[in-house]
Amino acid sequence: MSRAGNGRFQKGQSGNPNGRPKARRPNNSAFDIILDKSLTVTQNGGARELTVEEALELQTYQAALGGSRMAIRKVLKMIEKREAALAKKAPVQSTPIKTEFHYTSDNANEAMRLLDIAEPDPGMEGRRWFVNAWATQAALSRPGRKRYEGKEVDNIKFFTKDCNTLRWPRGNYR
């Protein structure tokens, strides 16, 4: 390593060929070291050894029970953190549920009857169902619907109970 007359290193030559030394700091911060220290705490008439972190948590719990809003928020965050750690450690085992599907029109008809969407025509013994006017109106009022003409309008009226109460959107009726 030679320097030029002005005290600078020659161009292209490093003044520190080994590079910057690696940091020699411990992995733990001073705060972590303090939290790991133990204290003797008297609780319910008996002495107990607690870490500083445990003592702070205990004090926070007591403040939360006393009504401190900040302490309550801190306790809730601690609970969330604990629940997340427990869930990660042991995921919930779900029991499989056996499902069966029966595809019949009777199931769909019964569902529509329970939801008050449709009801059977009393004179047709369950062979024909009327859609209630409110459900048809909801379908007609949806934006972006196409223009209904001729046979479509007749079908809508034929299968809707109280079809005379329908309010047809402008431009969508013949």
C-alpha positions as CSV (number, residue, x, y, z in Angstrom):
1,M,0.0,0.0,0.0
2,S,1.8,3.0,-1.2
3,R,0.4,6.5,-1.1
4,A,1.1,9.3,-3.5
5,G,2.8,12.4,-2.5
6,N,-0.4,14.1,-1.6
7,G,-1.3,11.4,1.0
8,R,-3.9,9.7,-1.1
9,F,-3.8,6.1,-2.3
10,Q,-2.9,5.3,-5.8
11,K,-5.9,5.1,-8.2
12,G,-7.5,1.5,-8.1
13,Q,-5.7,0.6,-4.8
14,S,-7.7,0.1,-1.6
15,G,-6.6,1.5,1.7
16,N,-8.3,-1.4,3.4
17,P,-7.7,-4.6,1.5
18,N,-9.4,-6.8,4.1
19,G,-12.7,-4.8,4.0
20,R,-14.8,-3.5,6.8
21,P,-14.6,-5.7,10.0
22,K,-17.7,-7.6,10.9
23,A,-19.9,-6.2,13.8
24,R,-19.0,-7.8,17.1
25,R,-22.3,-6.9,18.8
26,P,-24.2,-9.7,20.6
27,N,-27.5,-10.8,19.1
28,N,-29.4,-9.6,22.2
29,S,-30.1,-6.0,22.8
30,A,-29.7,-4.4,26.2
31,F,-33.5,-4.4,26.5
32,D,-33.7,-8.2,25.9
33,I,-31.0,-8.6,28.6
34,I,-33.0,-6.5,31.1
35,L,-36.2,-8.4,30.4
36,D,-34.5,-11.7,31.1
37,K,-33.4,-10.7,34.5
38,S,-35.3,-12.1,37.4
39,L,-37.0,-10.4,40.3
40,T,-38.4,-11.6,43.6
41,V,-42.0,-10.5,43.8
42,T,-44.3,-10.9,46.9
43,Q,-47.7,-12.1,45.7
44,N,-50.6,-13.3,48.0
45,G,-48.2,-13.3,50.9
46,G,-45.6,-15.5,49.2
47,A,-42.3,-14.7,47.4
48,R,-42.1,-15.7,43.8
49,E,-39.3,-15.4,41.2
50,L,-40.4,-13.6,38.0
51,T,-38.6,-12.2,35.0
52,V,-38.9,-8.5,34.4
53,E,-41.1,-9.2,31.4
54,E,-43.5,-11.4,33.5
55,A,-43.6,-8.7,36.2
56,L,-44.5,-6.0,33.6
57,E,-47.2,-8.2,32.2
58,L,-48.6,-8.8,35.7
59,Q,-48.7,-5.1,36.3
60,T,-50.4,-4.5,33.0
61,Y,-53.1,-7.1,33.8
62,Q,-53.7,-5.4,37.2
63,A,-53.9,-2.0,35.5
64,A,-56.4,-3.4,32.9
65,L,-58.5,-4.8,35.7
66,G,-58.4,-1.4,37.3
67,G,-60.0,0.1,34.2
68,S,-57.0,1.6,32.4
69,R,-57.9,1.7,28.7
70,M,-54.3,1.6,27.5
71,A,-53.7,-1.4,29.7
72,I,-56.9,-3.1,28.4
73,R,-55.7,-2.6,24.8
74,K,-52.2,-4.0,25.6
75,V,-53.8,-7.1,27.3
76,L,-56.0,-7.7,24.2
77,K,-53.0,-7.4,22.0
78,M,-51.1,-9.9,24.2
79,I,-54.1,-12.3,24.0
80,E,-54.2,-12.0,20.2
81,K,-50.5,-12.7,20.0
82,R,-50.8,-15.7,22.3
83,E,-53.8,-17.1,20.3
84,A,-51.9,-16.7,17.0
85,A,-48.9,-18.5,18.5
86,L,-51.1,-21.4,19.8
87,A,-52.9,-21.7,16.5
88,K,-49.6,-21.8,14.7
89,K,-48.3,-24.4,17.1
90,A,-51.2,-26.8,17.0
91,P,-53.7,-26.1,14.2
92,V,-57.3,-26.9,14.9
93,Q,-58.2,-30.4,13.8
94,S,-61.5,-30.3,12.0
95,T,-63.7,-33.3,11.9
96,P,-64.8,-34.1,8.3
97,I,-68.5,-33.5,7.6
98,K,-70.3,-36.0,5.4
99,T,-72.4,-34.2,2.9
100,E,-75.0,-35.7,0.6
101,F,-76.5,-34.0,-2.4
102,H,-80.0,-34.8,-3.7
103,Y,-80.7,-32.9,-6.8
104,T,-84.5,-32.8,-7.2
105,S,-86.8,-30.0,-8.1
106,D,-88.7,-30.6,-4.9
107,N,-85.6,-29.4,-2.9
108,A,-85.4,-26.2,-4.9
109,N,-89.1,-25.6,-4.7
110,E,-89.1,-26.1,-1.0
111,A,-86.2,-23.7,-0.6
112,M,-88.0,-21.1,-2.6
113,R,-91.1,-21.6,-0.6
114,L,-89.2,-21.2,2.7
115,L,-87.5,-18.0,1.5
116,D,-90.9,-16.7,0.3
117,I,-89.6,-16.4,-3.3
118,A,-92.2,-18.6,-4.8
119,E,-95.3,-20.6,-3.9
120,P,-97.2,-23.4,-5.6
121,D,-100.3,-22.7,-7.7
122,P,-103.2,-24.1,-5.6
123,G,-105.1,-25.3,-8.7
124,M,-102.2,-27.2,-10.2
125,E,-101.3,-29.5,-7.3
126,G,-97.7,-28.5,-7.2
127,R,-97.0,-28.8,-10.9
128,R,-96.8,-25.0,-11.4
129,W,-95.2,-22.5,-9.1
130,F,-95.7,-18.7,-9.0
131,V,-92.8,-16.4,-8.3
132,N,-93.8,-13.7,-5.8
133,A,-94.0,-10.2,-7.3
134,W,-91.2,-8.8,-5.0
135,A,-88.7,-11.4,-6.4
136,T,-89.7,-10.7,-10.0
137,Q,-89.5,-7.0,-9.3
138,A,-86.0,-7.4,-7.9
139,A,-84.9,-9.3,-11.1
140,L,-86.5,-6.7,-13.4
141,S,-84.9,-3.7,-11.5
142,R,-81.3,-4.9,-11.8
143,P,-79.2,-2.5,-13.8
144,G,-78.0,-3.6,-17.2
145,R,-80.9,-5.9,-18.0
146,K,-81.8,-6.5,-21.6
147,R,-85.0,-5.3,-23.3
148,Y,-87.9,-7.7,-22.8
149,E,-90.2,-8.3,-25.7
150,G,-93.2,-10.4,-26.7
151,K,-93.1,-13.9,-25.4
152,E,-90.6,-13.1,-22.6
153,V,-92.9,-10.5,-21.1
154,D,-95.8,-12.9,-21.4
155,N,-93.8,-15.6,-19.6
156,I,-92.8,-13.2,-16.8
157,K,-96.4,-12.2,-16.3
158,F,-97.7,-15.8,-16.5
159,F,-95.3,-17.1,-13.8
160,T,-95.5,-14.1,-11.5
161,K,-98.2,-13.9,-8.7
162,D,-99.9,-10.5,-8.8
163,C,-98.1,-9.6,-12.0
164,N,-100.2,-6.4,-12.3
165,T,-98.2,-4.9,-9.5
166,L,-94.9,-5.0,-11.4
167,R,-93.3,-1.8,-12.3
168,W,-91.4,-2.3,-15.5
169,P,-88.1,-0.4,-16.0
170,R,-88.2,2.3,-18.7
171,G,-87.0,0.9,-22.0
172,N,-87.2,-2.7,-21.0
173,Y,-90.8,-3.3,-21.9
174,R,-92.4,-3.6,-25.3
